[in-house]
Amino acid sequence: MTDRVFILGAGRAGRGFARAFRVSGVDVVGLHGRRTERTPDAVTAGALPAALGKATAIIVAVRDAQLDDALGEIATAQSDKRAAVLHASGSAEPKGLVALRAAGHPCGTFHPLVPIADPARAAELFKGAWVGVDGDAAAIATADRLAGRLGAHTLRIPPGEKARYHAAAVLASNFPTVLATLAALLLTDAGVPPHESWDAVRSLMRGAVLNLDTDTPLAALTGPVMRGDAETIRRHLTALAGAPELRRVYVELSRAAVEIARAGGAEVDAVEEVLRG
């Protein structure tokens, strides 16, 4: 089947989808946002255009708070009622899908497990990545096909588990950036020049992620918790006494690391005792 995709929502996710699909040879018949822009993305705005009627798949890439309104627009527009409607939210269960299903549209989720900060990099980021999908059988079949064109894999979001699924995605995608920022700021506060702090942290995090490419978490985990080095952790906690919020982050993540290390057979009782103190 030849897919023709219409994308509703021209933010970073929508633009990323559009560019990635076009690079992959998928026909993008429209990219619709809140305002018209004469850019390579060719964004339209206002009432949904006639191009919507050409689509075999409609991807809705708007914020969760705008999702039901966007789905309502599609339900009243002139579109092919066989077109699959796939929204890109990893956490929402939008009520607006009810009317679309009643009108004949198969509906589901197409949530990219891809951090699309720069739409221009979306095509390369999708290669080998994963997309969370759920919904009607025909919608899932469309999602599987589109993900395949992008070079991505799909995973089924377990029924009733969207919140936990999405929380896992946030942990993996958003929090590394938060941790990198905290680490770089800590180095800067210690007297390391800001540009060196950031470069050093990025290099360190790249190495940690590369270890996960070839090792299990048990094998990839390094550092004082894995070594059972309670004295080093005690020094860290003392050094962080003046930054109580950062200290709490360090303690909670170290406690999680204790469980991973213990599962790998490491002796961590002394570390655990320090963290309790």
C-alpha positions in Angstrom: 0.0 0.0 0.0 1.2 3.5 -0.8 0.8 5.8 2.2 0.0 9.5 1.9 0.5 11.3 5.2 -1.1 14.5 6.5 0.4 16.0 9.6 -1.7 18.2 11.9 0.6 20.2 14.2 3.7 22.0 13.0 5.8 22.2 16.1 9.1 20.3 16.5 7.4 16.9 16.5 5.3 17.7 13.4 8.1 19.1 11.5 10.3 16.2 12.5 7.7 13.8 11.2 7.4 15.6 7.9 11.1 15.8 7.2 11.7 12.1 8.3 8.9 10.8 6.1 10.0 12.8 3.1 13.6 11.6 3.4 12.2 8.1 3.6 10.1 8.5 0.4 6.7 8.8 2.1 4.3 11.2 0.4 3.5 14.0 2.9 0.4 15.6 1.4 0.2 18.4 4.1 1.7 19.9 7.2 -0.8 22.1 9.0 -0.1 24.4 11.9 -1.4 27.6 13.6 0.2 29.9 11.1 1.3 29.8 7.4 5.0 29.7 6.9 6.9 29.9 3.6 9.6 27.5 4.5 10.9 24.2 3.1 8.2 22.6 5.4 5.4 24.4 3.5 3.2 24.9 6.6 -0.5 25.7 6.0 -2.9 27.2 8.5 -6.5 28.1 9.1 -9.3 25.7 8.1 -8.0 22.2 7.3 -7.1 22.1 3.6 -8.4 19.9 0.8 -5.1 17.9 1.0 -6.5 16.2 4.1 -8.9 14.3 1.8 -5.9 12.7 0.0 -4.4 11.2 3.1 -4.4 7.5 4.0 -2.9 8.4 7.4 -3.4 11.5 9.5 -0.8 12.1 12.2 -1.9 14.5 15.0 1.2 16.0 16.6 -0.2 18.7 18.9 0.1 19.2 22.6 -2.1 17.1 24.8 -4.2 20.0 25.9 -5.0 20.7 22.2 -5.6 17.1 21.2 -9.3 16.8 21.5 -9.9 20.1 19.6 -7.6 18.9 16.8 -9.4 15.5 16.6 -12.7 17.3 16.5 -11.5 19.3 13.5 -10.7 16.2 11.7 -14.0 14.6 12.5 -15.9 17.4 10.9 -13.5 17.9 7.9 -13.7 16.4 4.4 -11.4 13.4 4.8 -11.2 9.9 3.6 -13.1 8.0 6.3 -10.8 5.0 5.9 -7.7 7.1 6.8 -6.1 6.0 10.0 -5.8 8.8 12.6 -2.7 8.4 14.7 -2.0 10.8 17.5 1.5 11.3 18.8 0.8 11.6 22.5 2.5 9.0 24.7 0.2 9.6 27.7 -3.2 10.9 26.5 -6.3 8.8 26.0 -8.3 11.4 24.0 -12.1 11.3 24.0 -12.1 12.8 20.5 -11.2 9.4 19.1 -14.8 8.2 19.8 -16.3 10.4 17.1 -13.6 9.6 14.6 -14.1 5.9 15.1 -17.9 6.3 14.7 -17.2 8.1 11.4 -15.1 5.1 10.2 -11.6 6.1 10.9 -9.3 3.5 12.5 -7.5 5.3 15.4 -4.5 4.8 17.5 -1.2 6.1 18.9 2.1 6.7 17.0 4.4 8.0 19.8 8.0 8.4 18.8 10.5 7.3 21.4 12.8 9.8 19.8 13.9 13.1 21.3 13.1 15.5 18.5 14.8 18.7 19.6 15.9 19.6 16.1 13.5 18.6 13.3 16.4 18.6 10.8 17.9 15.5 12.6 14.6 13.6 12.8 15.3 11.3 9.9 18.6 10.0 11.3 17.2 9.8 14.8 14.4 7.5 13.7 16.8 5.0 12.2 16.8 2.0 14.5 14.6 3.9 17.0 11.3 2.7 18.5 7.7 4.0 18.2 5.0 3.2 20.8 1.7 2.2 19.1 -1.7 1.1 20.2 -5.3 1.3 18.9 -7.5 -0.4 16.4 -6.0 -3.2 14.3 -6.0 -1.2 11.1 -4.4 1.8 12.8 -1.7 -0.4 14.3 -1.0 -1.9 10.9 -0.6 1.6 9.4 1.6 2.6 12.3 3.8 -0.5 11.8 4.1 0.3 8.1 5.0 3.9 8.6 7.6 3.1 11.3 9.1 0.6 9.0 9.5 3.2 6.3 11.4 5.4 8.8 13.7 2.6 9.7 12.2 2.3 13.2 10.7 -0.5 15.2 7.3 -0.5 17.0 6.4 -1.7 20.5 2.8 -2.2 21.7 1.8 0.0 24.5 0.1 -2.4 27.0 -3.6 -1.7 27.5 -4.2 0.6 30.5 -0.5 1.3 31.0 0.1 4.5 29.0 1.0 6.5 32.1 3.7 4.1 33.2 4.9 3.7 29.6 5.2 7.4 29.2 6.9 7.9 32.5 9.5 5.4 31.4 10.0 7.4 28.2 10.5 10.6 30.2 13.0 8.9 32.5 15.1 7.8 29.5 14.7 10.8 27.2 14.3 14.0 29.4 16.2 13.3 32.6 19.6 12.6 31.0 19.6 16.2 29.9 18.6 17.3 33.4 21.4 15.2 34.9 23.9 16.6 32.4 23.0 20.1 33.3 23.2 19.4 37.0 26.6 17.8 36.6 28.0 20.6 34.5 26.8 23.2 37.0 28.4 21.3 39.8 31.7 21.2 38.0 31.4 25.0 37.3 30.6 25.7 40.9 33.8 23.7 41.8 35.8 26.1 39.6 36.0 24.3 36.2 35.4 26.7 33.3 31.8 26.4 32.0 32.8 25.3 28.5 35.1 22.6 29.8 32.4 21.5 32.3 29.9 21.0 29.6 32.2 19.3 27.2 33.5 16.9 29.9 30.0 15.9 31.0 28.8 15.3 27.4 31.8 13.1 26.8 31.2 11.2 30.0 27.5 10.6 29.2 28.3 9.5 25.6 30.6 6.9 27.0 28.0 5.7 29.5 25.4 5.3 26.8 27.9 3.5 24.5 28.5 1.0 27.3 24.7 0.2 27.2 25.1 -0.6 23.4 27.1 -3.7 24.3 26.5 -4.5 28.0 23.6 -5.1 30.2 22.9 -2.5 32.9 24.6 -4.8 35.5 27.7 -4.9 33.4 27.6 -1.2 32.3 27.2 0.3 35.8 30.4 1.7 37.1 31.3 4.1 40.0 31.4 4.0 43.8 28.1 2.2 44.4 29.1 -0.7 42.2 32.5 -0.8 43.9 30.9 -0.7 47.4 33.0 2.4 48.1 31.0 3.9 51.0 33.8 6.4 52.0 33.7 8.1 48.6 30.0 8.4 48.7 30.2 9.9 52.2 32.6 12.5 50.9 30.2 13.3 48.0 27.3 13.8 50.5 29.4 16.1 52.6 30.4 18.1 49.5 26.8 18.5 48.5 25.5 19.6 52.0 25.2 23.1 50.7 23.0 22.1 47.8 20.2 20.1 49.5 18.1 19.6 46.3 21.0 18.3 44.4 22.0 16.1 47.4 18.5 14.5 47.4 18.9 13.7 43.7 22.2 12.1 44.3 20.9 10.1 47.2 17.8 8.8 45.4 19.7 7.8 42.3 22.4 6.1 44.4 19.7 4.1 46.1 18.4 2.9 42.7 22.0 2.1 41.8 22.3 0.0 45.0 19.5 -2.2 43.8 21.1 -2.7 40.4 24.5 -3.4 41.9 23.1 -5.8 44.5 21.4 -7.8 41.7 24.8 -8.1 40.1 26.3 -9.5 43.3 28.1 -6.4 44.6 28.5 -5.9 48.3 26.6 -2.7 48.9 25.5 -2.9 52.6 28.0 -0.2 53.7 26.9 2.1 50.9 23.3 1.6 51.8 24.1 2.5 55.4 25.8 5.8 54.4 22.8 6.7 52.2 20.4 6.1 55.1 22.4 8.5 57.2 
